[in-house]
Amino acid sequence: MKITSKGQVTIPQSVREQAGLHPHSEVEFEVRANGEVVIRPVMQAAASLRSAFERVRGSANATQFKGMGTDEFMAFLRG
């Protein structure tokens, strides 16, 4: 992959999935002595929980959920 003129790269989907990176995830970079660059997600419990809620905010308002009881909705969520 190439670095853009703005210094940006696209992290391939397979790498994002393996690393557990989701849209709006925060990442940190470590440059090791040998020049190797390590990218990893920032693990902050409160920030992660807040981010998870932000990703799904409003999704339960979809018409497919109207009239669903709690048990039925929970069964849907759990698959």
C-alpha distances in whole Angstrom, upper triangle without the diagonal:
4,7,9,13,14,12,10,7,8,9,9,13,14,13,15,18,18,18,20,18,20,20,21,21,21,19,20,18,19,19,21,23,21,17,16,15,16,16,19,21,24,27,30,32,33,30,29,32,32,28,29,32,31,28,31,34,36,34,38,40,38,41,41,42,45,48,46,48,47,47,45,42,42,42,39,37,37,37
4,6,9,11,9,8,7,9,11,12,16,17,16,17,20,21,20,23,20,21,21,22,22,22,19,20,18,19,18,21,23,21,17,16,15,17,17,20,22,24,28,30,33,34,31,30,33,33,29,31,33,31,29,32,35,37,36,39,41,40,43,42,44,47,50,48,50,49,49,48,44,44,44,42,39,40,39
4,7,8,5,5,5,8,11,13,17,19,17,17,21,22,20,22,20,21,20,20,20,19,17,18,16,18,17,20,21,20,16,16,14,16,15,19,20,23,26,28,31,32,29,28,31,31,27,29,32,30,28,32,33,36,35,39,40,39,42,42,43,46,49,48,50,48,49,48,44,44,44,42,39,40,40
4,5,5,5,7,9,13,15,18,21,19,19,23,24,23,24,21,21,20,20,21,20,19,19,18,20,20,23,25,24,20,19,17,19,18,21,22,24,28,29,32,33,29,29,32,31,28,30,32,29,28,31,33,35,34,38,39,38,41,42,43,45,49,48,50,48,49,48,44,44,45,42,40,41,41
4,5,7,10,13,16,19,22,24,23,22,26,27,26,27,24,24,22,22,23,22,21,21,19,22,21,24,26,25,21,21,19,21,20,23,24,26,30,31,34,34,31,31,34,33,29,32,34,31,30,33,35,37,37,40,41,41,44,44,45,48,51,50,52,51,52,50,47,47,48,45,42,44,44
4,6,9,12,15,18,21,23,22,21,25,26,24,25,22,22,20,19,20,19,18,18,17,20,19,23,25,25,21,21,18,20,18,21,22,23,27,28,31,31,27,28,31,29,26,29,31,28,27,31,32,34,34,38,38,38,42,42,43,45,49,48,49,48,49,48,45,44,46,43,40,42,42
4,7,10,13,16,19,21,19,19,22,23,21,23,20,20,19,18,18,17,16,15,14,16,16,19,21,21,17,17,14,16,15,18,19,21,24,26,29,30,26,26,29,28,25,28,30,28,27,30,32,34,34,38,39,39,42,42,43,46,49,48,49,47,48,47,44,43,45,42,39,40,41
4,7,10,13,16,18,16,15,19,20,18,20,16,17,16,15,16,15,14,14,13,16,17,20,22,22,18,17,14,15,14,16,17,19,22,24,27,28,24,24,27,26,23,25,27,25,23,27,29,31,31,34,36,35,39,39,39,42,45,44,46,44,45,44,41,40,41,38,36,37,37
4,6,9,12,15,13,13,16,17,16,18,15,16,15,15,15,15,13,14,13,16,16,19,22,21,17,16,13,14,12,15,16,19,22,24,27,28,24,23,27,26,23,24,27,25,23,26,28,31,30,34,35,35,38,38,38,41,44,43,45,43,44,42,39,39,39,37,34,35,35
4,6,9,11,10,10,13,15,14,15,12,13,12,14,14,15,13,15,15,18,18,21,24,23,20,18,15,15,13,15,15,18,21,24,26,27,23,22,25,25,21,22,25,23,21,24,26,28,27,31,32,31,35,34,35,38,41,40,42,40,41,39,36,35,36,33,31,32,31
4,6,8,7,6,10,11,10,12,10,11,11,13,12,13,12,13,13,16,17,19,23,22,19,16,13,12,10,12,13,16,19,21,23,25,22,20,23,23,20,20,24,22,20,23,25,28,27,30,32,31,34,34,34,37,40,38,40,38,39,37,34,33,34,31,29,29,29
4,6,5,6,9,10,11,12,11,12,13,15,15,16,15,17,16,19,20,22,25,23,21,18,16,15,13,14,15,18,21,24,25,27,24,22,24,25,21,21,25,23,21,23,26,28,26,30,32,31,33,32,33,37,40,38,39,38,38,36,33,33,33,30,28,28,28
4,5,5,6,9,10,10,9,10,11,14,14,16,15,18,18,21,22,24,27,26,24,21,18,17,14,15,15,18,20,23,24,25,22,20,22,23,19,19,22,21,18,20,23,25,23,26,29,27,30,29,30,33,36,34,36,34,34,33,30,29,29,26,24,24,24
4,6,5,6,9,10,10,12,14,17,15,18,16,18,19,20,22,23,27,25,23,20,18,16,14,14,15,19,20,23,24,26,24,21,23,25,21,20,24,23,20,22,26,28,25,28,31,29,32,31,31,35,37,35,37,35,34,33,31,29,29,27,25,24,24
4,5,5,6,8,8,11,13,16,14,15,13,15,15,17,18,20,23,22,20,16,14,12,10,11,12,16,17,21,22,24,22,19,22,23,20,20,23,23,20,23,26,28,27,29,32,31,34,33,33,37,39,37,38,36,36,35,32,31,31,29,26,26,26
4,6,5,6,5,7,9,12,10,12,11,14,14,17,19,21,24,24,21,18,15,13,10,10,10,13,15,18,19,21,18,16,19,20,16,16,20,19,16,19,22,25,23,26,28,28,31,30,30,34,36,34,35,33,33,32,29,28,28,26,23,23,24
4,5,5,6,8,11,14,12,14,14,16,17,20,22,23,27,26,24,21,18,16,13,12,12,15,16,19,19,21,19,16,18,20,17,16,19,19,16,18,22,24,22,24,27,26,29,28,28,32,34,32,33,31,30,29,27,25,25,23,21,20,20
4,6,8,11,14,16,14,15,14,16,16,18,20,21,25,24,22,19,17,14,12,11,11,15,15,19,19,22,20,17,20,22,19,18,22,22,19,21,25,27,25,28,30,30,33,31,31,35,37,34,35,33,32,31,29,27,27,26,23,22,22
4,6,9,12,14,11,12,10,12,13,15,17,19,22,22,20,17,14,11,9,7,7,11,12,15,17,19,17,14,17,19,16,16,20,20,18,20,24,27,25,27,30,30,33,32,32,35,37,35,35,33,33,32,30,28,28,27,24,23,24
4,6,10,12,9,11,11,13,15,17,20,22,25,25,24,20,18,14,11,9,7,11,11,14,14,17,15,12,14,16,13,13,16,17,15,17,20,23,21,24,27,27,30,28,28,31,34,31,32,29,29,29,26,24,25,23,20,20,21
4,7,8,6,8,8,11,13,16,19,21,25,25,23,20,16,14,10,8,7,10,11,13,15,16,14,11,14,15,12,12,15,15,13,16,19,22,20,23,26,26,29,28,28,31,34,32,32,30,31,30,27,25,26,24,21,22,22
4,6,5,9,10,14,16,19,22,25,28,28,26,23,20,17,13,12,9,12,13,14,15,16,13,11,13,13,10,9,13,12,10,12,15,18,17,20,22,22,26,25,25,28,31,29,30,28,28,28,24,23,24,22,19,20,21
4,5,9,11,15,17,21,23,26,30,30,27,24,21,19,15,14,11,13,15,16,17,17,14,12,14,13,9,10,13,11,8,12,14,17,16,19,21,21,25,25,25,27,31,29,30,29,30,29,25,25,26,23,20,22,23
4,6,9,13,16,19,22,25,29,29,27,24,21,19,15,14,11,11,13,14,15,15,11,10,13,11,8,10,12,10,9,13,14,17,17,20,22,23,26,27,26,29,32,30,31,29,31,30,27,26,28,26,22,24,25
4,6,10,13,17,20,22,26,27,24,22,18,16,12,10,7,8,10,11,12,13,10,8,11,11,8,10,13,11,11,14,16,19,19,22,24,25,29,28,28,31,33,31,32,30,31,31,27,26,28,26,22,23,25
4,7,10,14,17,20,23,24,22,20,16,14,10,9,6,6,8,10,12,13,9,9,13,12,10,12,15,14,14,17,19,22,22,25,27,28,32,32,31,34,37,35,35,33,34,34,30,29,31,29,26,27,28
4,7,10,13,16,20,21,18,16,12,10,7,5,4,5,9,11,14,15,12,12,15,16,13,15,18,17,17,20,22,26,25,28,31,31,35,35,34,37,40,37,38,36,36,36,33,31,33,31,28,28,30
4,7,10,13,17,18,16,14,10,8,6,6,6,6,10,12,15,17,14,14,18,18,16,19,22,21,20,24,26,29,29,32,34,35,39,38,38,40,43,41,41,39,40,40,36,35,36,35,31,32,33
4,7,10,13,14,12,10,7,6,5,7,9,10,13,15,19,21,18,18,22,22,20,22,25,24,24,27,29,32,32,35,37,38,41,41,41,44,46,44,45,42,43,43,39,38,39,38,34,34,35
4,6,10,11,10,8,6,5,7,8,11,12,15,17,21,23,20,20,24,25,23,25,28,27,27,30,32,36,35,38,41,41,45,44,44,47,49,47,47,45,45,45,42,40,41,40,37,36,38
4,7,8,6,6,5,6,9,12,15,16,18,21,24,26,24,24,28,28,26,28,32,31,30,34,36,39,39,41,44,44,48,47,47,50,53,50,51,48,49,48,45,44,45,43,40,40,41
4,5,5,5,6,8,11,13,17,18,20,23,26,28,26,26,30,31,29,31,34,33,33,36,38,42,41,44,46,47,50,49,49,52,55,52,53,50,50,50,47,45,46,45,41,41,42
4,5,7,9,11,15,17,21,21,24,26,29,32,30,30,33,34,33,34,38,37,37,40,42,45,45,48,50,50,54,53,53,56,58,56,56,54,54,54,51,49,50,49,45,45,46
4,6,9,11,15,18,21,23,25,28,31,34,32,31,35,36,34,35,39,38,37,40,43,46,45,48,50,51,54,53,53,56,59,56,57,54,54,54,51,49,50,49,45,45,45
4,6,10,13,16,20,21,24,27,30,32,30,29,33,34,31,33,37,36,35,38,40,43,43,46,48,48,52,51,51,54,57,54,55,53,53,52,49,48,48,47,44,43,44
4,7,10,13,17,19,21,24,27,30,28,27,30,31,29,30,34,33,32,35,38,41,40,43,45,45,49,48,48,51,54,51,52,49,49,49,46,44,45,43,40,40,40
4,7,10,14,15,18,21,24,27,24,23,27,28,25,27,30,29,28,32,34,37,37,39,42,42,45,45,44,48,50,48,49,46,47,46,43,41,42,41,37,37,38
4,7,10,12,15,18,21,23,21,20,24,25,23,24,27,27,26,29,31,35,34,37,39,39,43,42,42,45,47,45,46,43,43,43,40,38,39,37,34,34,35
4,7,10,12,16,18,21,18,17,21,22,19,20,24,23,22,25,28,31,30,33,35,36,39,38,38,41,44,42,42,40,40,40,37,35,36,34,31,31,32
4,7,9,12,15,17,15,14,17,19,16,18,21,21,20,23,25,29,28,31,33,34,37,36,36,39,41,39,39,37,37,37,34,32,33,32,28,28,29
4,6,9,12,14,11,10,14,15,13,14,17,17,16,20,22,25,25,27,30,30,34,33,33,36,38,36,36,33,34,34,31,29,30,29,25,25,27
4,6,9,11,9,9,12,13,12,14,17,17,17,20,22,25,25,27,30,31,35,34,33,36,38,36,36,33,34,35,31,29,31,30,26,27,29
4,6,9,8,7,10,12,12,13,16,17,17,19,21,25,25,27,29,31,34,34,32,35,37,34,34,31,32,33,29,27,29,28,25,25,27
4,6,5,6,9,10,10,12,14,15,16,19,20,24,24,26,28,30,34,33,31,34,36,34,33,30,31,32,29,27,29,28,25,25,27
4,6,5,6,9,10,11,12,14,15,17,18,22,22,23,26,28,32,31,29,32,33,31,30,27,28,29,26,24,26,26,22,22,25
4,5,5,6,8,10,11,12,14,16,16,20,21,22,25,27,30,30,28,30,32,30,29,26,27,29,25,24,26,26,22,23,26
4,5,5,6,9,10,10,12,15,15,19,20,22,24,26,29,29,28,30,32,30,30,27,29,29,26,24,27,26,22,23,26
4,5,5,6,9,10,11,13,14,18,18,20,23,24,28,27,26,28,30,28,28,25,26,27,24,22,24,23,19,20,23
4,5,5,6,9,10,11,12,16,16,17,20,22,26,25,23,26,27,25,25,22,23,24,21,19,22,21,17,18,21
4,5,5,6,9,10,10,14,15,17,19,21,25,25,23,25,27,26,26,23,25,25,22,21,23,22,19,20,23
4,5,5,6,9,10,14,14,16,19,20,24,24,23,25,28,26,26,24,25,26,22,21,23,22,18,20,22
4,5,5,7,9,12,12,14,17,18,22,21,20,22,25,23,23,21,22,22,18,17,20,18,15,16,18
4,5,5,6,9,10,12,14,16,20,20,18,20,22,21,21,19,21,21,17,16,19,18,14,17,19
4,6,5,9,10,12,14,16,20,20,19,21,24,22,23,21,23,23,19,19,22,20,17,19,21
4,6,9,9,12,14,15,18,19,18,20,23,22,23,21,23,22,18,18,20,18,15,17,19
4,6,5,8,10,11,15,15,14,17,19,18,19,17,19,18,15,15,17,15,12,15,17
4,6,8,9,11,15,16,14,16,19,18,19,18,20,20,16,16,19,17,15,18,19
4,6,6,8,11,13,12,13,16,16,17,17,19,18,15,16,19,16,15,18,20
4,5,6,10,10,9,12,15,14,16,15,17,16,12,14,16,13,12,15,16
4,5,8,9,7,9,11,10,12,12,14,13,9,11,14,11,10,14,15
4,6,8,7,7,11,11,14,14,17,15,12,15,17,14,14,18,18
4,5,6,7,11,11,14,15,17,15,12,15,16,13,14,17,17
4,5,5,9,10,14,15,17,15,13,16,17,14,15,19,18
4,6,8,8,12,14,15,12,10,14,14,11,13,16,15
4,6,5,9,10,12,9,7,11,12,9,11,14,14
4,6,9,11,13,11,10,14,15,13,14,18,18
4,6,10,12,10,10,13,14,13,15,18,18
4,7,8,6,6,10,10,10,12,14,15
4,6,5,6,9,10,11,12,14,15
4,5,5,6,9,10,11,12,14
4,5,5,6,9,10,11,12
4,6,5,6,9,10,11
4,5,5,6,9,10
4,5,5,6,9
4,5,5,6
4,6,5
4,5
4
